Amino acid sequence: EAKLNDRKIEKLCEYASKNPLKIPKINENLEQRCYKDLRNEMFGSVKVVLCIYRRFLSSCKELLIWHLLCTTCVSNNKICLVD
């Protein structure tokens, strides 16, 4: 059964805060891993991925909201100004 590694989650959050343009890729990788583990019935690993996702979202909340707003504005062909 997979185990949670707090240090690696913190490193992931630090990486995301320094590289906000990589957030969609991080999100995509976590999502793909979760689906893969579900298909293979590796429920322990699914729990770990979901816990990583929850911690990632809670610790990087402001950054994720900013990124979501800007990508929404860009995709709607609007100018997005964020303070």
ROTITI-449517 format. One line per 3 residues: for each residue z, y, x of N, C-alpha, C, O. Coordinates in steps of 0.2 Angstrom, whole numbers, plus 5000, padded with zeros to 4 digits. Last residue first. Layout:
! ROTITI-449517
Z:Y:X:Z:Y:X:Z:Y:X:Z:Y:X; ...
END
This chain:
! ROTITI-449517
4953:5211:4979:4958:5215:4983:4961:5210:4988:4965:5212:4992; 4937:5207:4976:4943:5205:4976:4947:5208:4981:4945:5209:4986; 4923:5208:4966:4927:5212:4971:4934:5210:4970:4937:5210:4965
4907:5201:4964:4914:5200:4963:4918:5204:4968:4917:5203:4974; 4893:5204:4953:4897:5206:4960:4904:5204:4959:4907:5206:4954; 4885:5189:4946:4889:5196:4946:4892:5197:4953:4893:5193:4957
4879:5177:4944:4875:5183:4947:4878:5189:4946:4875:5194:4944; 4887:5167:4942:4885:5170:4936:4881:5177:4938:4879:5181:4934; 4890:5162:4955:4886:5158:4951:4883:5162:4944:4878:5160:4941
4898:5173:4958:4892:5172:4962:4887:5168:4958:4881:5169:4957; 4909:5171:4950:4906:5177:4950:4899:5176:4953:4894:5179:4950; 4913:5158:4954:4911:5159:4947:4907:5166:4946:4902:5166:4943
4917:5161:4967:4911:5156:4965:4909:5157:4958:4903:5156:4957; 4928:5169:4964:4922:5172:4968:4916:5167:4967:4910:5169:4966; 4937:5161:4957:4934:5167:4954:4928:5170:4958:4923:5172:4954
4939:5151:4967:4936:5149:4960:4933:5156:4957:4928:5155:4954; 4945:5158:4977:4939:5155:4978:4935:5153:4971:4929:5154:4971; 4957:5162:4971:4952:5167:4973:4945:5164:4974:4940:5167:4972
4963:5150:4968:4961:5154:4962:4956:5159:4965:4951:5161:4961; 4965:5145:4981:4960:5141:4976:4958:5146:4971:4952:5146:4968; 4974:5154:4986:4968:5153:4989:4962:5150:4984:4957:5152:4984
4985:5151:4977:4982:5158:4977:4975:5158:4980:4970:5161:4978; 4987:5137:4980:4986:5140:4973:4982:5147:4973:4977:5147:4970; 4991:5129:4990:4985:5133:4991:4983:5137:4985:4977:5138:4984
5001:5121:4985:5002:5125:4991:4997:5130:4992:4998:5135:4996; 4996:5115:4973:5001:5119:4973:5003:5124:4979:5005:5129:4978; 4984:5108:4979:4983:5113:4973:4989:5118:4973:4989:5124:4972
4991:5099:4987:4986:5104:4990:4985:5110:4985:4984:5115:4987; 4999:5092:4979:5002:5096:4984:4997:5101:4986:4999:5107:4988; 4989:5086:4971:4994:5090:4968:4997:5095:4973:4998:5101:4971
4982:5079:4981:4978:5084:4977:4984:5088:4974:4983:5095:4974; 4992:5070:4985:4989:5075:4990:4986:5080:4986:4986:5086:4988; 4994:5063:4973:4999:5067:4976:4997:5072:4981:4999:5077:4981
4981:5057:4972:4983:5061:4967:4989:5066:4969:4989:5072:4968; 4981:5049:4984:4976:5054:4983:4978:5059:4978:4978:5065:4979; 4992:5040:4980:4993:5045:4986:4988:5050:4986:4989:5056:4987
4987:5034:4969:4993:5038:4969:4994:5043:4974:4996:5048:4973; 4976:5027:4975:4975:5032:4970:4981:5037:4969:4980:5043:4969; 4983:5018:4983:4979:5023:4987:4978:5029:4982:4978:5035:4984
4988:5010:4973:4993:5013:4978:4990:5019:4981:4992:5024:4982; 4977:5005:4967:4981:5009:4964:4986:5013:4968:4988:5019:4966; 4963:5000:4970:4968:5001:4975:4973:5007:4972:4972:5012:4974
4951:4996:4963:4958:4994:4960:4964:4995:4965:4968:4990:4966; 4939:5000:4966:4942:4995:4970:4949:4992:4968:4952:4988:4971; 4939:5011:4957:4934:5006:4957:4936:5000:4960:4935:4994:4958
4949:5019:4963:4950:5017:4956:4945:5011:4955:4947:5006:4952; 4944:5022:4976:4950:5018:4975:4951:5015:4968:4953:5010:4968; 4933:5030:4971:4932:5024:4975:4938:5019:4975:4937:5013:4974
4939:5041:4965:4935:5037:4961:4934:5030:4965:4934:5025:4961; 4946:5046:4977:4950:5044:4971:4946:5039:4966:4948:5034:4964; 4936:5050:4985:4940:5045:4987:4944:5042:4981:4945:5036:4981
4930:5060:4977:4926:5054:4979:4931:5048:4981:4930:5042:4979; 4940:5069:4977:4938:5067:4971:4934:5060:4972:4935:5055:4969; 4941:5072:4991:4947:5070:4987:4945:5066:4981:4947:5061:4979
4928:5078:4993:4930:5072:4996:4936:5068:4993:4937:5062:4993; 4929:5089:4984:4924:5084:4983:4926:5077:4987:4925:5072:4984; 4939:5097:4991:4939:5094:4984:4935:5089:4982:4937:5084:4979
4932:5099:5003:4939:5095:5003:4940:5093:4996:4942:5087:4995; 4921:5107:4998:4920:5100:5002:4927:5096:5002:4926:5090:5001; 4928:5118:4993:4924:5114:4989:4923:5107:4992:4923:5102:4988
4934:5123:5005:4938:5120:4999:4934:5116:4995:4936:5111:4993; 4927:5129:5015:4927:5122:5015:4931:5119:5009:4931:5113:5008; 4930:5143:5014:4923:5140:5012:4922:5133:5012:4918:5130:5009
4942:5145:5020:4942:5144:5013:4935:5142:5010:4934:5139:5005; 4950:5141:5033:4942:5140:5031:4941:5139:5024:4940:5134:5021; 4963:5143:5033:4959:5146:5038:4952:5146:5037:4948:5150:5040
4967:5136:5022:4968:5143:5022:4965:5146:5027:4963:5152:5026; 4963:5123:5026:4960:5126:5020:4961:5134:5020:4957:5137:5018; 4972:5120:5036:4964:5121:5037:4961:5124:5032:4956:5128:5033
4984:5120:5029:4982:5125:5034:4975:5126:5036:4972:5132:5036; 4981:5109:5021:4982:5116:5018:4981:5121:5023:4978:5126:5021; 4981:5099:5031:4975:5100:5027:4975:5107:5023:4970:5111:5023
4993:5100:5037:4988:5102:5041:4981:5103:5037:4978:5108:5038; 5001:5095:5026:5002:5102:5028:4996:5104:5032:4994:5110:5032; 4996:5082:5026:4995:5087:5020:4996:5094:5022:4992:5098:5020
5001:5078:5038:4994:5078:5037:4992:5082:5031:4987:5086:5031; 5015:5078:5035:5012:5082:5040:5004:5083:5040:5002:5088:5041; 5017:5069:5025:5018:5076:5023:5014:5080:5029:5012:5085:5027
5009:5056:5020:5010:5058:5026:5011:5066:5025:5005:5069:5025; 5011:5041:5010:5010:5048:5010:5012:5051:5017:5018:5049:5019; 5003:5025:5011:5009:5030:5011:5007:5037:5012:5002:5038:5015
4996:5011:5002:4996:5017:5006:5002:5021:5006:5006:5021:5001; 5000:4994:5004:5000:5000:5000:5000:5006:5004:5003:5007:5009
END
